[in-house]
C-alpha cells in the first residue's frame, strides 16, 4: 500500500498569493510597464523630431558643403568650406547681419519694457481686467500676413495714417520704405505691436506668483505703485525677464515675414532698394530659392543656427546668474 502524499503548503495560501505562472507573468509585465512605459510615451516626440527636425538640420549642413543649384537637381560638387569662406567676404551677408542685430535691438528692448509696464497695469485691480487681459493677446493671434499688410498701408507715403498725422505738425511726407532708419522703425513698430501683449501675459503670470505680503508691507511703508515695481517686482522677475529676452532675441534672428511684406517692390526679397532692411532670413531665402544657390543658402542657414546657439548659451548663463542671485537674496 502506497504512503499517503503530503498536502502542498502553497495550497493553503490565498489564490492570489499562490506561486503560479500567471502571477509571475503579471509581475514581469508590471515591472516592464514601470521601466519602459515612459520611453514609449515620449517616443512620438523624438521620432517626429528626428524625422522633421534633426534630419533636415544635418542634411542642410551637408548641402552647405556642396555646390548645388536649385535648377540642377541631383548635380552637386563637394566643395568643403568654400561657401563659408565666400560668406565671410560677402558684403551683402554682413549687411544682413547688421540689419538683423539693429532690428533685434530696436524690437526686443522696447517690446520687453512696454510688456513690463503693461503687465504691471493689468496686475492692478481694474474693472473688466479679464477682458483687458484677453485683449492684449489679440495682436499675437492675428495673422502675421494681415498685420504686415496693414502696417504697410499705415506707413504708406501718400495715404498712410502716420504721414497724415505728421502733416498736421508741418512735417513733409516720409517714404518709410526707402530710408534706412525709417524702414527699420516701421518694421520694429510692427513687431513690437504684435509681441508686446504676449510677453505682458508671461510677466503677469510671474507677477501673480510674487507673495502679496511684500506689496502689503511696501504699501504700509508708503511706497507707491512704481516704487513697488522697481524694488519688488523687477527683482522677482529677473529669471522671467531673462527668459523672454532670450526668446525675443532668437525670434529676431529669424525675422522674415515682416520685412518681406513691407517691401514696396512686388516680389522683391532684397529688403528694400538698397537692402536697407534685409535680414539674414531674407538673405538666405534670396540666395537659396530666388537665385537658386542651395549650397550657399544652406551655409547662411547654418550660420544662423550657430548664432542662435550662441545667443541661447548667453541667455542660459544670464538666467542661471539671475536665479542664483535671487536665491542668495532670499
C-alpha positions in Angstrom: 0.0 0.0 0.0 1.4 3.4 -1.1 2.2 6.0 1.5 -0.2 8.9 1.6 1.0 12.1 -0.2 1.6 15.2 1.9 -0.5 18.3 1.1 1.2 21.1 -0.8 1.9 24.0 1.6 1.2 26.5 -1.2 -2.4 25.2 -1.4 -3.2 26.7 1.9 -2.4 30.3 0.6 -4.9 32.7 -0.8 -5.4 32.0 -4.5 -3.9 35.4 -5.4 -0.8 34.6 -3.5 -0.1 31.2 -4.9 3.1 31.0 -6.9 1.8 30.2 -10.3 2.8 31.1 -13.9 0.0 33.7 -14.3 1.2 35.8 -11.3 4.8 35.6 -12.5 3.8 36.9 -15.9 1.8 39.7 -14.3 4.8 40.7 -12.1 7.0 40.7 -15.2 4.6 42.9 -17.2 4.2 45.3 -14.2 8.0 45.7 -14.0 8.3 46.2 -17.7 5.5 48.7 -17.7 7.2 50.8 -15.0 10.5 50.6 -16.8 9.7 51.1 -20.4 6.3 52.9 -20.5 7.9 56.4 -20.0 10.1 55.8 -23.1 7.1 54.7 -25.1 5.1 57.8 -24.1 7.9 60.2 -25.2 8.9 58.2 -28.3 6.5 60.0 -30.7 8.1 63.4 -29.9 11.6 62.1 -30.6 10.5 60.3 -33.7 8.9 63.4 -35.1 12.0 65.5 -34.1 14.4 63.1 -35.8 12.3 63.0 -39.0 11.3 66.7 -39.2 14.0 68.4 -37.2 17.3 66.6 -36.8 17.5 65.0 -40.2 16.7 68.3 -42.1 19.2 70.0 -39.9 22.0 67.6 -40.6 21.1 67.4 -44.3 21.2 71.2 -44.6 24.7 71.0 -43.1 25.8 68.6 -45.8 24.2 70.7 -48.5 26.2 73.7 -47.2 29.4 71.9 -48.0 28.5 71.4 -51.7 27.9 73.5 -54.8 24.3 72.7 -55.6 21.8 74.7 -57.8 18.1 74.6 -57.4 17.5 74.3 -61.2 20.0 71.4 -61.5 18.6 68.7 -59.2 21.0 65.8 -58.5 24.0 67.6 -59.8 26.3 68.7 -56.9 30.0 69.1 -56.2 31.6 68.7 -52.8 33.4 72.0 -52.0 34.1 71.7 -48.3 34.1 75.1 -46.5 34.1 77.1 -49.7 30.6 78.5 -49.2 31.6 79.7 -45.7 34.8 81.3 -46.9 32.8 83.1 -49.6 30.2 84.3 -47.0 33.0 85.9 -44.9 33.8 88.2 -47.8 30.2 88.8 -48.9 29.2 92.4 -48.2 25.6 91.6 -48.7 25.8 89.0 -46.0 27.4 91.3 -43.5 24.8 94.0 -44.3 22.1 91.4 -43.5 23.8 90.6 -40.2 24.0 94.3 -39.3 20.3 94.8 -40.1 19.3 91.7 -38.1 21.1 93.0 -35.0 19.9 96.5 -35.4 16.3 95.3 -35.7 17.0 93.0 -32.7 17.8 95.9 -30.5 15.1 98.1 -31.9 12.4 95.4 -31.3 13.4 93.5 -28.2 14.3 96.3 -25.8 11.1 98.5 -26.3 9.0 95.4 -26.5 10.0 94.0 -23.2 9.9 97.4 -21.4 6.4 98.0 -22.7 5.4 94.5 -21.7 6.6 95.0 -18.1 4.6 98.3 -17.8 1.5 96.7 -19.4 1.7 93.7 -17.1 2.1 95.9 -14.0 -1.0 97.9 -15.0 -3.0 94.7 -15.7 -1.9 93.3 -12.3 -3.8 96.1 -10.6 -7.4 96.0 -9.5 -9.1 97.2 -12.7 -12.6 96.9 -14.0 -13.1 94.3 -16.7 -9.5 93.2 -16.2 -10.2 89.7 -17.6 -11.4 91.3 -20.8 -8.4 93.6 -20.9 -6.0 90.6 -20.3 -7.6 88.7 -23.2 -7.5 91.8 -25.4 -3.7 92.3 -25.2 -3.3 88.8 -26.8 -5.3 89.8 -29.9 -2.3 91.1 -31.9 -0.5 87.8 -31.4 -3.3 85.7 -32.7 -3.8 87.9 -35.7 -2.4 86.6 -39.0 1.1 87.9 -39.5 0.4 88.5 -43.2 -2.6 90.6 -42.3 -0.5 92.5 -39.8 2.3 93.2 -42.3 -0.1 94.4 -45.0 -2.0 96.7 -42.6 1.2 98.2 -41.3 2.5 98.7 -44.9 -0.6 100.8 -45.5 -0.3 102.7 -42.2 3.3 103.7 -43.2 2.3 104.4 -46.9 3.8 107.6 -48.2 0.7 109.0 -49.9 -2.2 107.5 -48.0 -0.7 106.3 -44.7 -2.1 107.3 -41.3 1.3 108.2 -39.9 2.2 110.7 -42.7 -1.4 112.1 -42.4 -0.7 112.8 -38.7 2.7 114.2 -39.4 1.4 116.7 -42.0 -0.7 118.3 -39.3 2.5 119.2 -37.5 4.1 120.6 -40.6 6.3 117.5 -41.4 6.6 116.6 -45.0 5.6 113.1 -46.2 8.2 110.4 -45.4 8.9 107.5 -47.7 9.2 104.9 -45.0 10.3 102.1 -47.2 13.2 104.0 -48.7 15.1 105.2 -45.7 17.4 103.2 -43.6 16.1 104.1 -40.2 12.6 104.9 -41.2 12.1 101.4 -42.7 13.7 99.8 -39.6 11.5 101.9 -37.3 8.3 100.8 -39.2 9.3 97.2 -39.1 10.1 97.5 -35.4 6.7 99.1 -34.7 5.1 96.1 -36.4 7.0 93.5 -34.3 6.5 95.5 -31.1 2.8 95.8 -31.6 2.5 92.0 -32.3 4.5 90.6 -29.4 4.2 93.1 -26.5 0.9 91.6 -25.3 2.2 88.1 -25.4 5.2 89.0 -23.2 3.0 91.0 -20.9 0.9 87.9 -20.1 4.0 86.0 -19.3 5.1 88.7 -16.9 1.6 88.9 -15.5 1.7 85.2 -14.6 5.1 85.7 -12.9 3.8 88.8 -11.0 0.9 86.9 -9.6 3.3 84.3 -8.1 5.0 87.0 -6.0 3.9 86.9 -2.4 1.3 89.6 -1.7 2.7 90.2 1.7 5.7 92.0 0.1 3.4 94.5 -1.6 1.3 95.0 1.6 4.4 95.8 3.6 5.6 98.2 0.9 2.2 99.9 1.0 2.5 100.3 4.8 5.8 102.0 4.2 4.0 104.4 1.8 5.8 103.0 -1.3 3.9 104.0 -4.5 3.0 101.7 -7.3 6.0 102.4 -9.4 8.4 102.1 -6.5 6.9 98.7 -5.8 7.5 97.8 -9.5 11.2 98.9 -9.2 12.1 97.4 -5.8 9.8 94.3 -5.6 8.5 93.2 -8.9 11.6 93.6 -11.1 14.0 91.7 -8.8 11.5 88.9 -8.5 11.0 88.8 -12.3 14.7 88.6 -13.2 14.6 84.9 -14.4 11.4 85.6 -16.4 12.9 88.7 -18.0 16.0 86.7 -18.9 13.8 84.0 -20.5 11.7 86.4 -22.5 14.7 88.4 -23.6 16.3 85.1 -24.9 13.1 84.1 -26.8 12.9 87.6 -28.3 16.5 87.6 -29.5 16.1 84.2 -31.0 12.9 85.3 -32.7 14.6 88.4 -34.2 17.3 86.2 -35.8 14.5 84.6 -37.8 12.7 87.8 -38.7 11.3 87.2 -42.2 7.7 87.9 -42.9 7.5 91.5 -41.7 10.4 92.8 -43.8 9.3 90.7 -46.8 5.8 92.1 -46.9 6.9 95.6 -46.0 9.0 95.9 -49.2 7.1 98.2 -51.7 8.6 96.3 -54.7 6.3 93.4 -55.6 8.1 90.1 -55.4 11.3 91.6 -54.0 13.2 89.7 -51.3 16.2 92.1 -51.1 14.8 94.1 -48.2 14.4 97.5 -50.0 16.1 99.1 -53.0 19.4 99.4 -51.2 19.0 96.3 -49.0 18.4 98.7 -46.0 16.2 96.3 -44.1 17.2 92.9 -45.5 17.6 90.4 -42.6 19.6 87.2 -42.5 16.5 85.1 -43.1 15.6 87.2 -46.2 19.2 86.9 -47.5 19.1 83.1 -47.0 15.8 82.9 -48.9 17.1 85.1 -51.7 20.3 83.1 -52.2 18.7 79.7 -51.8 15.4 79.9 -53.6 15.3 83.1 -55.6 18.8 82.8 -57.1 18.9 79.0 -56.7 22.2 78.7 -54.9 21.1 76.0 -52.5 24.6 75.3 -51.1 25.2 79.0 -50.4 21.8 79.4 -48.8 22.3 76.4 -46.6 25.6 77.9 -45.4 23.7 81.0 -44.4 21.1 78.8 -42.6 23.8 77.1 -40.6 25.4 80.4 -39.6 22.0 81.4 -38.3 21.8 78.2 -36.3 25.2 78.8 -34.8 24.2 82.4 -33.9 21.1 81.1 -32.2 23.1 78.6 -30.2 25.5 81.4 -29.1 22.5 83.6 -28.0 20.9 80.6 -26.2 24.2 80.0 -24.3 24.4 83.6 -23.3 20.8 83.6 -22.2 21.2 80.4 -20.2 24.2 81.9 -18.4 22.3 85.1 -17.6 19.3 83.1 -16.4 21.4 81.0 -14.1 23.1 84.1 -12.7 19.7 85.8 -12.2 18.3 82.7 -10.4 21.4 82.3 -8.3 21.3 86.0 -7.3 17.6 85.7 -6.4 18.2 82.6 -4.4 21.1 84.3 -2.5 18.9 87.3 -1.8 16.1 85.1 -0.5 
